[in-house]
Amino acid sequence: MNPASNLFLIGPMGAGKTSIGRRLAAQLGLRFLDLDIEFETRTGASIALTFEIEGEAGFRKRESDLLGELVHQRGIVLSTGGGAVLDARNRELLRNNGFVVWLDTDVDTQLQRLHADRLRPLLQGVDRREKLLHMAELRNPLYAETADLRIGASGSDNSAATARHVGTQIARTWQYLETEPTHDRA
């Protein structure tokens, strides 16, 4: 068991982090937050516009700052962006402040789920399959390094069934703490 007061979902775009996260939060009686939605709400700009104006580096800096704030809340299910694990500080923040679940999915499932999505900056004007394969090659080791639990999220688009499956797997490995234990510094 890895006791923590937060549950963090990581994984590639199209893995279902948002839809599964919402359902998990409801099942567990926790608040749901989505890093991308929080980003857009707080900045007043879309992620695509931020990429256009500030580039990926500017977006990642802002994403890291926001993640650093959100992970210190308690009693949340937080869905992260697919690239949040690229920064070593983000991986450490996630590991140190919650139970981290990697929703893993294959490229074919991603392509199916993202086929109509034209808003994601990293998928614009490129061979989507090649881009997703390249991202998986780079990011999968980082997801593995960060996660307490890896769960396959490929195949079915039934997010309710997947959330129940994820919830069952989490219940076997995660102990929810209502508050973090205090550590003596003496």
N, C-alpha and C positions, 0 to 999 in steps of 0.2 A: 504494500500500500504506500502511496505517495500522498500524504495529507497536504491539502491546500484549500484556500477559501475561494479560488478562482479556477475556471476551466477555460483554456485557450485553445482555439482551433487554428491549425496551420495547414497548409497544403496549396496545391496549384490552383490557378483560376479554373472554375468549372467543377471543382471537387464537391461543391455543395455546402461550403462552410457557412454561408448566410442562412440558407433554408434549413439546414440541419441544426445550426446553432440556435435559431429561433425556437425550433421544436424542443431541443434539449433544454433550453432555458425554461420553457413552460413545464416540461416534465420534472425538472429539478427544483422548480420554484425560485429560480435565480433571474436576475436582470440580464437582458441580452443587449450587447453592444457590437456594432460592426465598425471596424477601424476605418474602412473606406467611407461609410455613411457619416461617421463622426467627423472625418476629415472634411468632407464637402459641406456639412452643416456649419462647422466652425470657421472655415475659410470663406464660405460663400461662393466658392468656385468649384467647378467639376475637376476631377482628377485629370481628365483629358486636357482641359484648359491649363491646369498647373503644369503638366508635361510640356505643353506648347510654349508657355511663357518661360518657365524656369528649367525645363529639361528634366530628365530622370533624376539627376543628382539633387536638384532643388526639391523635387517631390519627396525623394527618399529622406532628406534632412527633415522636412516638415513631418513626414510619416513617423520617423523615429522620435521626434519631440512629443508628438501626440501619444504614441505608444508608451513612452516613459511616464506620461501622466495617467493614462487609463489603467495600466497594470497595477497601480497602487490602490485602486478601488477594491472593494471586497464584495463577494457574493455575486460575481458576474460570469457570464459566458461571453467571451470575446472572440469574434471572428476576425482574423487578421487578413491583410492583403497577401497575395501569393508571394510577393517579393520581400515581405517584412523580414524574412530570415537572412537576407543578404548581408545585413549589418551584424557583426559579432556582438555589439552591445545589445541589439534587439534580442538576439538569441539568449543572451544572459538574462535580460530582463524577463523574458518569458519563462525560462527555466526556474528563476529564483522567486517568481511571484504567482505561480499557479501550476496546475496540472496541464500538460501540453499534449494535445491529441493531433496527430498527423492524419488528416483525411487524404488518403492516397488514391489516385485515380490514374487510369491510362490515357494516352493521347487520343485514342479513338473516342473514348467517352467524352473527353474535353471537347474535341471537334464537334461531336454531336450536340453537346449542351451549349456550345458557344457559336453555333452556326449562324445565328441571326444577330449576334452581338457585334456592333460596329463602333462601340464606344471605347473599347480598351486600347489605350495608346500603344501598348507593346505588340498588338496584333494588326496594326494598321499597315497596309501596303506590303505585306510580306507573305510568303508561303507559310500559312498557319501551322501546318504539320511540322515543317522544319523548325519554325520558331518555338513551338511547344516542346519538340524533342530536345532542342538546345537548352531551353529553360529547365527541363526535367534533368538533364545531365548535370547542369550547374547546381540546381537547387535541391535535388533529392538527397544528396549527402548532408546538406544543411538541415533539411527537415528531420532526417534520421538522427543527427547529432542533438537536436533540440527536443524531440518528442519523448514523452514518457510512454506513449502508446501509439501504435500505428494501426489504422483500420482502413481496409479497402473500401472505397466508395465508388467503384466503377459499376457499370451496368445499369441497373434499374434507375429510372428517374423518379421513383416513388420516394420522396424525401421523408414521408411519415414512417415508412417501413425502415428506411436506412437510419433515421433518428432513433427508432426503437432498438435497432441492432447496436448502434453506437452506444446508446444509453446502457444496454445490457453489458457491453464490453467495459465501459467506464466503471460501472458498479462493481465489477470484479477487481479493479485495480486502483481506484481512486477513493480516498477517504476525504469527504468534505469537512472542512473546519469552518465553523461559523466566524471565528476570529483567528488571526494568526497568533501562535504562541509568542510570548515575550521572551527575549533572550537576555540573560544577565550579562552585562558588560564589565562586571567587576573582575 
